[in-house]
Amino acid sequence: MLVGTEDAFRAVAARDARFDGCFIHAVRSTGIYCRPSCPARTPQRSNSAFYPTAAAAQAAGYRACRRCLPDAVPGSPEWDLRADLAGRAMRLISDGVVDRCGVQGLADELGYSERHLTRVLTSELGAGPLGLARANRAHSARVLIETTDISFSDVAFAAGFASLRQFNDTMREIFGRTPTELRGQKRGAPSGAGTVRLRLPFRAPCDIAGVLRFLVRRALTGMEESGDGCYSRSLRLPHGTGIAKLRPADKHVSCTLRLSDLRDLGSAVARLRRLLDLDADPVAIDEVLGSDPLLRESVERSPGVRVPGAVDGLEIVVRSVVGQQISVAAARSATERLVTELGDELPHPEGGVTKLFPTAEVLAEHAAAALPGPRRRAETVRDVAAAVAEGRLALHPGRDEAELREDLERIRGVGPWTSSYVVMRLLGAPDVLLSGDLALRRGAGLLGIPGEPAALSAQARRWSPWRSYAGVLLWEAASNGR
């Protein structure tokens, strides 16, 4: 982190948008906090303070800048890069675990005591889990206020506030505006109840087209749909269901969410951001990968490469098991069979998006009969689903990487390739190279990179800590035949 360094002030003085979301700049003389690229006049160094998160600035008594909207920026790339307790906790807090289960529930998911978790987060991030969750609630509430016409009491409930009074006090404290004043500053066309239109910002450059190509090639009929430059998919969320429609735009991804329960807004946004890897640091990644002459052309062709993530842990494990040693088309066809036969119908379908991915309980009971192909593969899917249904296997982005690998490989039929693929996509691990993957090795050969696993792994040492991103470039090379 740049917090507390002269580099942070230089980034603010240069209004460098690359650092938006990496830290917060607070101005003592005005009592506000801003993103580093705020266009306002740069204060004197003695009047500047720096915080790792918006929650830390709020805890210190600062309110959000009305001009630069510091909360509406990409998240810190540290939460993807860091695998420590603070990074894992932030991923779960963004998913709404504190609002649903409280601080004790968050601590239980991470395997630590509530006291130790609060101490670590306060030390590392400047605020405890309650303060970090409060900042997320305030941002979700602002999105609902400015993009929908639903009542303020419904906004407060949907964003996770305990009462309308708490909601009003928090909005005034953080944004310096009442909810009524914020609604008067709407930035887009209002949408009806249950439908939210918003922008998902990212750091440029960003190869969103590449991520969407990856997802579309693997899209499951009934659960996902593409066309007219958009990608849509269903979502199973903590309080209900949803359909997300994503369209690339300039400096952001345009997102339309249809939710059966607006309390799921924060979780849906967090999961979609992970799916598209929107919080990555493209400058750091491209600099490392582009320094290898054998990768330089691929980096220049796809600046801002991103690693496709996941919106559902069980789904990505099942996809990885089904996809073992078969083509993308064959894996898609087999997994579609599960969705068609076992997936729940959406209560409010839209276009070709009519199904949800099957639940763990349903897969545990019926996957062995419904999944075509080798019996051993079907049994592995059944065993994974049974472990999830019985609580023996936790699949969420707050898992420790080594522990998740161990839990997965304990299941018969799950090996290192599968566990590595799941870790890369579910946890957003940036430094995973699937050196045994046939398509990846074929792409390496087309770029003049040694394709044998041992030689490829040796070559890939220079790509660390971004080997996952290099793997995406190799997959793309194999797909394009160059």
N, C-alpha and C positions, 0 to 999 in steps of 0.2 A: 504494500500500500504506500501511496505517496503522502499520507497524512503526517503532518508535522515536519515536512521537508521543504526546502526552498524550491524543489522541482514543482511542488503543488502550486506555489504562488506564481511561478513562471508559466504554468499551464493556464492559470486564471488570467494572467496579464495578456497572454496570447489568444485568449478565448478559444482554446483548442477543444473542439467538440469530441475528439477521440477519448477524452477523459470523462465525459458525461456519464454518470452512473458509477464511476470508479471511486469518487469521493465527493464530499459536500463542502462547499465554501460558504462560511458564515461571516457576516459583517457585524462587528460589535457595535458600531455607531448607529446602525439602523435596526438591528435586531432581526434581520432576515437571513435566510439561507438560500443559496442559489446553486445551479449547476455550474461547472467550471467555465462553460462557454457563454454565460449570461452576457447580453450586450450592454448592460449597465456599466457605468464608469468604474474602473478598477480602484478599489479603496487603497489606502496606505497599508503597507505590510503590517504595521502595528495594530490595525483594525481588523485584520483577517484572522479567522480561526478555521481549522479544518477538521472534519469529522468523517468517519468511515461510512456512516449511513445517515439517512434522513431522520431515522428514529433517534439517533444520538444527538443530532442538532435540535430536534424537538425537545428532548429531555433537558437540554441546556437552556431552553427558553426561547429559541428562535422560531419564527414562523416562515412559511414558504413564500418565496418571491412570486409576485403576481405576474411578473413579466416573462420569466423564463420557465416557469412551471417545473421546478427541479424534480418533482416526483414522476413526471411523465417522460422518463429517459430509459434507455436499456439498463438492465440490471448489471451489477458488477461482474466482470468475467471471472473474478476470484472464486465465485461460488461453484463454477464448473471446474476450475483448476485445483482448488483446495479440496482435499479429501479429509480434512481434520474435522473435529466436532463442530466448530463454528460454521464451516461451509455446508456440512450436511444438515445442520439445524436450519440454516437459512433457506435451503431448498424446501424443507417441510413447512416452515412458517409461511413461505410464499404459497404453498398449497393449501393453507388454511387449517393446519392441524391444531394450532392453539385455539382458534375460534371454535372448532368442533369438539376437541378433547381436553382443552386446558393445558397449562404448563406441565402438569403431571403426565398427561397423555403424550406430549412431545418427548418428555424425558424417557418414558417407557419405550417409545419407538426407537430412541437412540441408545438405550441401554445404560443410562446414567441416572444419578439422583437429580431431583429437581434443583437442589441447592448447588450442586456442582455445575449443572448446565447454566444456571443463572449467573454464577460467578464467571464462567468462561466467556459467555456472550457479552457480559458487561465489560470485562477486561479487553476482549478482542474487538468488539463492535460498538462499544459506547452505550449500549442499552441492553436491557434484559429481554427475555422472550415476550413479555407483555407489551413492552414499548415497541418492539419490532412488529408485533402483530397489530398494534394500534395504528402504526404508520401504514400498513397494508390496508387496513379497514378504511382509513381516511381516503386513500387513493381510490379504492373500489367505489366508495360513496361518491366521490367527485365525478367519476366516470358515469355513474348512474344518473346523477343530477344533471349533467350536461348533455347526455345522449338519449334520455328517455323522459317521458312525461308522467311517470308514476309518482305517487304521493311521497312526501318526505318520510312519513312513518314507514312506508314499504321500503324506501331506500335504506333507512336506518336498520331495519330488520334484515334486509338482503345483504348488507355490508357486514353484518355481524355485531352491531352495537346492541347493548343490553337494554337501552331505553332511548326514547326520542330526545330526552334532555342530554344524555351523554353524547349523542350524535351531534346535537346543535353546539354544545360546548366545545367538542373536539374540532369541528369544522371551523369555528371562529378562532380557536387557538392556533390551529395549524395554518389555515389559509387566510386569516384576517378578513373573512367574509362570512356572512350568514348563508345558509343553504339557498334562501330566496335570492340573494345577490349573486351567488354562483350560477343559479339557473338563468339569471338574466344575461349571463355571458356565454350562452351556448355557442359552441363552435361548429356544430353540424346539425343536419336535419334530425329532429326528434324521432324516436322509434317507439313502437307500442310496448305494452307490458310484455315481458318475457323475451323481447328482442333488443339486443344491445349492439350498436355499431361503434367500433373504436379502432384506433390505430395502434399497431404493435411496432414501436420504433426499434431500430437496430443501428449498429455502427457501420458506416460505409468503409470500404466496399462490402457488399453482401451478395453472395451468389444464391439468392432465393430461387432462381430458376432451376439451379442444379438440385437443390433440396426437393423441390416439387417434382422434378423429373424422377428422382429416386422413389418418392412416395407413389407417384402415379404408376410407375412400372409394377409396383407391388400392391396396387389398390385392389381391395376385395369388393366384388359386386354386392350391392345391398348395404354395405357398411361405408363405402367410400365412392366418390364420384368426381370426375374431372371433366372440364370442357369450358370453352369461352374464356380461357386464361385463368380459371378458378380451380381450386381443389376444395372439396367438401368431405366431411366425415362425421360420423356419430361419436358421441362421447358418453361414457358411463361415469357419472360424477357422484360425489358423496351424498347429495340430497336428491338427486334426480337424474335426468338425462339432458342431452344437448346436441345440437348440430352446429358445427363451425364451418363457415365458408370463408376461405382465404384467397386474397387476390394481391399479387405484388404491386407495389406503387413506389413512387419516388421517396426514398428515405424511410419508408415504413411498409408494413404489410397491412392492407385493409382487411378488417375482420368483422364479420357479422355473426353474432352468436344468438341462437334461439335456445333458451333455457326453460326447462319445466319449473325450475326453482331458482330465483335470482340470487339466493345465498351462494350458489355455485360459481358466481362470476369470477372471484379471485382465483379459485382452483382451476377453472377453465383457462383463464389467461395464462397462469403459470405453466400449465401443461402444454399449451400451444407454443409458448415461448421456448420451452425445452424441445418440443417436436421440431421446431425450425432452427434451433440453436442460435437464437437472436442475441444472446448476451456475450457471444464470443468476441475476442479482440483480434480483428482481421489483420491489423498492421503487424502485430507480433508474430502471428502465424505465417503470414506471407513472407515476412523477412527471413524467418528460419528456413522454410521450405524452398523459397526462391534462391537461397544461397547454394543449393545443390544444382549444378548444371544440368543434371538429368531430369530434374523436376521443374526447372525454371519455366520452360515453355508451358507446362500444364498450369502453373500458378498464374502466369500472364493470361492464359486463356480463360481461367476461372478465378478471377481475383475475389477474395473474401469467401473462400470455400467454407462450407459449414457441414457439420456431422449431423445427419438426421437423428432425432431423439425418439422419445416414446411418450404417449399419453396414458398408457396402461401397462403395468408391469406384467400381468399374466399374458396379455396379448403378445408382447414382444418375446416372451419366453416360448410360447407356443409357436410363433412364427419362426423362431430360430431353430427349434427342434424339428419342425416340419421341413425346413429348408436345408437340413443337413445333406450334403453331397448330392443335391439335385438342382436343376435349373430354377431360375426365378419364376419362369412361367409354370413349371410343374408345382412348385411350392405354392404359388398363388392359387392354382386350381384346387389343390388339396385343402388349403385353408378356407377357401370359399365354401367348400362342402360343409365345413363345421359351422360357418356363419349361417348358411342357408338352412341347415337342418336343426341347429341348436341355438342360434341367436334369438334373443327376445325381439319382438316387434316394437318399433318406436311408437309411442302414443301419438305423436304428431310428425309423421314422415314428411320429407321434403324432396321432391324430385326422385332420384334414384337412391337416396339415402333412407332406407326403411328399417334397417336392422342394427342391433347392438352386438358387440362381440359376446360370445357365450360366457356365463359365469363359471367360476371355479367348480361350484357344486354340480352344475349340469355337465361340464366336461368330465368330471371325475366319474360320473355315472354312465355317460353315453359316448365319450370320445372313442373308446376302443372299437365300438361298432360303427360309428359314423365316419371315421377317418379312413380314406382309402390308402393303399400302399402297404408297406411292410408291417407286420404285426408288432414287431419290437418298437417301431416308432410310435404307433398308436398307444402302446402301453406306457411309453415314456410320457406322452402328453397326459394320459390318465393319471400317472403317478405325480407329475408336477401339479396338476390341478387338485389332486387329493391333498397334497402337502400344503397348498395354499388354503384350501377349504378348511383344513383342520388346524390351521395356525402354525404349522411347523416350518413354513417358508414365507417370509415377509418380502414383498416386492414393492419397494418404494424408493424414491431418489435419495432418501436419507441413509441408506444402508452403507456400511463400511465395505469397500471394494473386496478386500481379502475374505471377509466373512461371507459375503454374498457368493463369491466364487466357490468357497468351500461348501456352502449349503446346496448350491446347484449341482456340483459335481458328486455330491453324495447320492444323488438320484441316478439310478441305472439308466444309461443311455444319454446322459449329459456329460460331455467331455470338455476339454479346454477351449476348443473353438466356440462351442455354444456359450459357455460361461463368459468368455471374452467378448463375444458379440453382445450379450445382454448387458454386461458392465458398460460397454461403450455407449449403447443406446439408452439404457435406463438411467444410469448415473451420469451420463455425459462425460465419462472419463476421456481426457484428451490425448492420452499417450498409449493407446492400445493398437497394436499392429497384428492383424490376422494373417500372419505369414503363411499359414497352411491353407488359406482360402484360394481355391482354384482360379476364380475370376480375378482376384487381386494379383495373383502371380502372373496370370496372362497379361494383365495391364502393365505390370512391371516389365515383362519381356518386350512389349511393344514400345516402351520408352527407353529400352537399352539398359534396364536395371536387372541384375541377376534375379532369376525367378525361383531358384531353389530356396527352400525355407531358411536354411542356415545362412546362406550368402545374402538373402534379402534382409534378414534380421541384422546382419553385420552392417549392411549399407544403411539401414534405417536408424542406426544409432545417431547419425548426424541430424535426424529429423526430430529428435526428442526436444521438448516435451509435447510435440504436436503430431505424433505418429498416427493418431486416429484420422486426422485431416489429410495426411499423406495417403492413407488407405482409400479415402473417398476419391482422391485424384486418380489413383490407380484403378479403382472400379470404373470411373468415368472413362478412362483411357480404354479399358477393355470393352465397354459398351459402345464406344465410338469407333473402335478398331484402330485407335492411334493413341 
